[in-house]
Amino acid sequence: MSDACGANQRDLAPQGAMGSTTRPSERMAGGRCRRVISGGSRRVTLVASRNRVAALGPLLESWTHEGTVRIETGSAQPDLVELAGDSDAVLVIGDRNRAPRTVLPGAVLQSACGRIVPAGWLPDTGPEALRRFATCAAAVHARARGSRRTLAVLSQRQSRFGALADKVVRLVEEERSDVMACRWTAYDVHRDDLAIRLSRGPALGVYLGHGRPIGWVGYAGLRARHIGQQVDPAWLPAGAVLSLTCKTASRRNTGLSFAESMPLNGVAAATLGAVGPTLHTDNARWAVRIVRILPRVETVGELIAEVAAADPAAGTFRLVGDPTAPLRDDPNFCTD
């Protein structure tokens, strides 16, 4: 890290970010280095090793078009309370041997003055996977405001989960907003059909059912190997996929959790998963809140920050991937 603060601007700033200015690097305590790229009003902080910043270029360029980006590099753990105090969203990319539950206290951070800020985690599994994530996230950012917003309702084939899925669809219809619900439960589609539908790039997918660190119990066991760009190179990423279930962000008996694998494999720009067991009543409450809040927010981070506020189950969940991902359908998305 001895040369981090003197790094060439090309190494730390995204290429082609028109209208942005890059301030000189600032050396901080613990060997950390900070660089700020000023664009618009939204403030996003990226914490990552210096040699991974270039792989994240497509996403950094999207961020600088939309706001100000602060890049913190170095080996020391940043002060999370400080990050929350002067950021609107935070993404921490770190050692792949760190489990999600050990990096962040939840899907949101709280500043000293009580501000709630969405915070995402992503394990560093190498430049190729990070570049895939950044390219997919940038594609999601390119979706125009005003485009269609689809909530894909997914569930295991079991009566209480099916009933909750029906309730979610009904509540979306009652809201009469710009959000449209699609019912893609295990009663309606098989695993391969679900993969095809997710590959079309819906704004948001919400899974209701049992979960495991390696995937969903529903759909005869959905695993990371069944979805993403390794299955279909033409896969269009969802804005976000939220697993309202147990343990999908847990590392128990697996090298990489299901929630972590999805952004890295280009399935979605962001995912939400639990690091331990959850209660069905908590998951149902989150599902209802998501429906109520979704019409008035634009990004997954804004959605999760509102849903998690003062919620007793908030500490169980972790946000993985881009906390600023817009919740908009791909222009080519279709529900057929």
C-alpha positions in Angstrom: 0.0 0.0 0.0 3.0 2.3 0.1 2.2 3.7 -3.4 -1.6 3.7 -3.1 -2.0 7.4 -2.5 0.3 8.2 -5.3 -1.5 6.0 -7.8 -2.2 7.3 -11.3 -5.7 8.6 -11.7 -6.3 6.0 -14.5 -6.0 3.2 -11.9 -8.6 4.6 -9.5 -11.1 6.5 -11.6 -13.5 4.9 -14.1 -12.9 5.7 -17.7 -15.3 8.0 -19.6 -17.1 9.4 -16.5 -17.9 12.8 -18.1 -18.6 15.8 -15.9 -16.8 14.3 -12.9 -13.7 15.5 -11.1 -11.2 13.5 -9.1 -9.7 14.9 -6.0 -6.1 14.1 -4.8 -5.8 10.9 -2.7 -5.9 11.3 1.0 -3.9 9.0 3.3 -5.8 7.9 6.4 -5.1 6.0 9.6 -4.3 2.3 9.5 -2.7 2.5 6.0 -6.0 3.2 4.2 -6.2 5.5 1.3 -9.3 7.6 0.1 -10.0 9.0 -3.3 -13.1 11.0 -4.2 -14.6 11.3 -7.6 -17.2 14.1 -7.6 -20.2 13.8 -9.9 -23.7 14.4 -8.6 -25.4 14.6 -5.3 -25.7 11.0 -4.2 -22.7 9.8 -2.2 -21.5 6.2 -2.6 -18.6 4.7 -0.8 -16.6 1.7 -2.2 -14.3 -0.2 0.1 -12.0 -2.5 -1.9 -8.4 -3.4 -2.5 -6.6 -1.1 -4.9 -5.8 -3.9 -7.4 -9.5 -4.7 -7.8 -10.8 -1.1 -8.6 -10.1 -1.4 -12.3 -12.3 -4.5 -12.6 -15.2 -2.5 -11.1 -14.8 0.2 -13.8 -18.3 -0.2 -15.5 -20.1 0.2 -12.2 -17.9 3.1 -11.0 -18.7 4.9 -14.2 -22.4 4.5 -13.6 -22.1 5.7 -10.1 -20.1 8.8 -11.1 -22.8 9.7 -13.6 -25.3 9.6 -10.8 -23.4 11.0 -7.8 -20.1 11.3 -5.9 -18.0 8.2 -5.4 -15.5 7.7 -2.5 -13.1 4.9 -3.0 -11.3 3.6 0.1 -8.4 1.2 -0.4 -6.2 -0.5 2.2 -6.0 -3.5 4.5 -7.4 -1.9 7.7 -11.1 -2.3 8.5 -13.0 1.0 7.9 -15.0 2.7 10.6 -18.6 1.6 9.6 -20.2 4.4 11.7 -18.1 7.0 9.9 -18.9 5.5 6.5 -22.7 5.7 7.3 -22.3 9.3 8.4 -21.2 10.7 5.1 -22.5 8.2 2.6 -25.9 7.4 1.0 -24.8 3.8 0.2 -21.8 1.6 0.9 -20.3 -1.4 -0.9 -17.6 -3.4 0.8 -15.6 -5.8 -1.3 -13.2 -8.0 0.7 -11.5 -11.3 1.4 -13.5 -14.2 0.1 -12.7 -16.1 3.3 -14.8 -13.6 5.2 -18.4 -14.7 5.7 -21.2 -12.1 5.2 -22.2 -12.1 8.9 -18.6 -11.2 9.9 -18.2 -8.1 7.7 -21.3 -6.0 8.2 -23.8 -5.9 11.1 -26.8 -6.1 8.8 -28.2 -4.9 5.4 -28.0 -1.3 6.7 -25.6 0.8 8.7 -26.5 3.4 11.3 -24.6 6.6 11.7 -23.8 8.4 14.9 -26.8 10.7 14.3 -29.1 7.8 13.5 -29.1 7.9 9.7 -29.9 4.5 8.1 -27.7 3.7 5.1 -27.9 0.6 2.9 -24.6 -1.4 2.8 -23.7 -4.2 0.5 -21.0 -6.9 0.7 -19.3 -8.8 -2.0 -16.5 -11.4 -1.7 -13.4 -10.9 -3.8 -13.3 -14.1 -5.8 -11.1 -12.6 -8.5 -11.1 -9.9 -11.2 -13.1 -11.9 -13.7 -16.0 -12.4 -11.4 -15.9 -8.8 -10.1 -15.8 -7.5 -13.7 -18.9 -9.7 -14.5 -20.7 -8.3 -11.5 -19.8 -4.7 -12.4 -20.8 -5.1 -16.0 -24.2 -6.6 -15.0 -24.8 -3.9 -12.4 -23.9 -1.2 -14.9 -26.4 -2.7 -17.3 -29.1 -2.4 -14.7 -28.1 1.2 -14.0 -28.6 1.9 -17.7 -32.3 1.1 -17.5 -34.3 4.3 -18.0 -36.5 5.8 -15.3 -40.1 5.3 -16.1 -39.5 1.9 -17.6 -41.7 -1.0 -16.4 -41.3 -2.4 -12.9 -42.1 -6.1 -12.3 -42.2 -7.9 -9.0 -41.7 -11.6 -9.6 -43.2 -13.5 -6.7 -41.5 -16.8 -6.2 -42.3 -19.5 -3.7 -41.8 -23.1 -2.6 -44.7 -25.5 -3.3 -46.1 -25.6 0.2 -49.5 -24.2 1.4 -48.3 -21.4 3.7 -45.8 -20.1 1.2 -48.3 -20.3 -1.7 -50.9 -18.4 0.4 -48.3 -15.7 1.2 -47.4 -15.5 -2.5 -51.1 -15.0 -3.3 -51.3 -12.3 -0.7 -48.3 -10.5 -2.1 -49.8 -10.6 -5.6 -53.1 -9.3 -4.3 -51.5 -6.4 -2.4 -49.6 -5.3 -5.5 -52.8 -5.2 -7.5 -54.5 -3.2 -4.7 -51.7 -0.7 -4.6 -52.5 0.4 -8.2 -49.0 1.7 -8.7 -46.5 1.3 -11.6 -45.5 -2.1 -10.1 -46.8 -5.2 -11.8 -46.7 -8.6 -10.1 -45.9 -11.9 -11.8 -46.7 -15.2 -10.0 -43.8 -17.6 -10.7 -44.2 -20.0 -7.8 -43.3 -23.7 -7.8 -47.0 -24.4 -8.4 -46.8 -22.5 -11.7 -43.3 -23.1 -13.1 -40.6 -25.7 -13.0 -37.0 -25.0 -12.2 -35.8 -24.6 -15.8 -38.8 -22.4 -16.6 -38.0 -20.2 -13.7 -34.4 -19.8 -14.8 -35.6 -18.8 -18.3 -37.9 -16.2 -16.8 -35.3 -14.8 -14.4 -32.9 -14.5 -17.3 -35.1 -11.8 -18.9 -34.2 -9.2 -16.4 -37.1 -8.4 -14.1 -36.9 -5.4 -11.7 -37.2 -7.5 -8.5 -37.7 -11.1 -7.5 -38.8 -12.2 -4.0 -38.6 -15.8 -2.9 -40.8 -17.2 -0.1 -40.1 -20.7 1.2 -37.3 -22.7 2.8 -33.7 -21.9 2.1 -30.2 -23.3 2.6 -26.7 -21.8 2.4 -26.4 -23.5 -1.1 -29.8 -22.4 -2.5 -33.6 -22.6 -2.3 -35.5 -25.7 -1.3 -38.3 -24.7 -3.8 -38.2 -25.6 -7.5 -36.7 -29.1 -6.7 -33.7 -27.3 -5.2 -32.5 -24.2 -7.0 -28.7 -23.9 -6.9 -26.1 -21.4 -8.2 -25.2 -23.8 -11.0 -28.8 -23.6 -12.4 -28.8 -19.8 -13.0 -26.7 -17.0 -14.3 -24.3 -16.2 -17.1 -22.4 -19.5 -16.7 -25.7 -21.2 -17.8 -26.7 -18.6 -20.4 -24.1 -16.0 -21.6 -27.0 -13.8 -22.8 -28.6 -13.7 -19.3 -30.1 -10.3 -18.5 -29.6 -9.5 -14.8 -32.5 -8.7 -12.5 -32.3 -5.5 -10.5 -32.4 -7.5 -7.3 -33.4 -10.9 -5.9 -34.5 -11.0 -2.2 -34.6 -14.4 -0.4 -37.1 -14.1 2.5 -36.0 -17.4 3.9 -33.3 -19.0 6.1 -29.6 -19.1 5.6 -29.0 -18.1 2.0 -26.2 -15.7 3.0 -24.7 -18.3 5.4 -21.4 -19.9 4.7 -22.2 -23.0 6.8 -20.6 -26.0 5.0 -20.1 -24.1 1.7 -17.3 -22.0 0.3 -19.7 -19.3 -1.1 -23.3 -18.7 -0.1 -26.1 -18.7 -2.6 -26.8 -15.0 -2.0 -23.1 -14.2 -2.8 -23.0 -16.3 -5.9 -25.9 -14.6 -7.6 -24.3 -11.1 -8.2 -21.0 -12.7 -9.0 -22.6 -14.9 -11.6 -24.6 -12.1 -13.2 -28.0 -13.2 -12.0 -28.8 -9.9 -10.4 -27.1 -6.6 -9.4 -28.0 -7.2 -5.8 -29.4 -9.9 -3.5 -30.7 -10.2 0.0 -30.2 -13.2 2.2 -30.2 -14.3 5.8 -27.1 -15.4 7.6 -29.1 -17.7 10.0 -32.5 -19.1 10.6 -35.6 -16.8 10.1 -39.2 -16.9 11.3 -42.0 -17.2 8.8 -43.8 -14.4 10.6 -40.8 -12.1 10.1 -40.5 -13.1 6.4 -44.2 -12.4 5.9 -43.9 -9.0 7.5 -41.0 -8.1 5.2 -42.9 -9.3 2.2 -45.8 -7.0 3.0 -43.6 -4.1 3.7 -41.7 -4.6 0.4 -45.0 -4.4 -1.5 -46.1 -1.2 0.4 -42.7 0.6 0.0 -41.6 -0.5 -3.5 -43.8 2.0 -5.4 -42.1 5.0 -3.8 -38.5 4.0 -4.0 -36.1 3.6 -6.9 -33.3 1.4 -5.7 -32.9 -1.8 -3.8 -30.9 0.1 -1.1 -33.7 2.6 -0.6 -36.2 -0.3 -0.4 -34.2 -2.3 2.2 -33.4 0.8 4.3 -37.1 1.5 4.7 -38.1 -2.1 5.3 -35.4 -2.7 7.8 -35.9 0.5 9.9 -36.6 -0.5 13.5 -37.4 -4.1 12.4 -36.4 -6.7 14.9 -35.3 -9.1 12.2 -33.1 -6.6 10.3 -29.8 -7.9 11.8 -30.5 -11.4 10.3 -30.3 -10.2 6.6 -27.3 -9.1 4.5 -27.4 -7.1 1.3 -25.0 -8.6 -1.3 -23.9 -6.6 -4.4 -24.8 -3.1 -5.5 -26.9 -1.2 -2.9 -27.8 1.4 -5.5 -29.2 -1.0 -8.1 -32.3 0.5 -9.7 -35.4 -1.6 -9.6 -36.5 -1.5 -13.2 -37.1 -4.2 -15.8 -34.8 -4.7 -18.7 -36.2 -3.1 -21.9 -36.5 -6.5 -23.4 -38.3 -8.1 -20.4 -41.4 -10.0 -21.1 -43.6 -12.1 -18.8 -44.7 -14.8 -21.2 
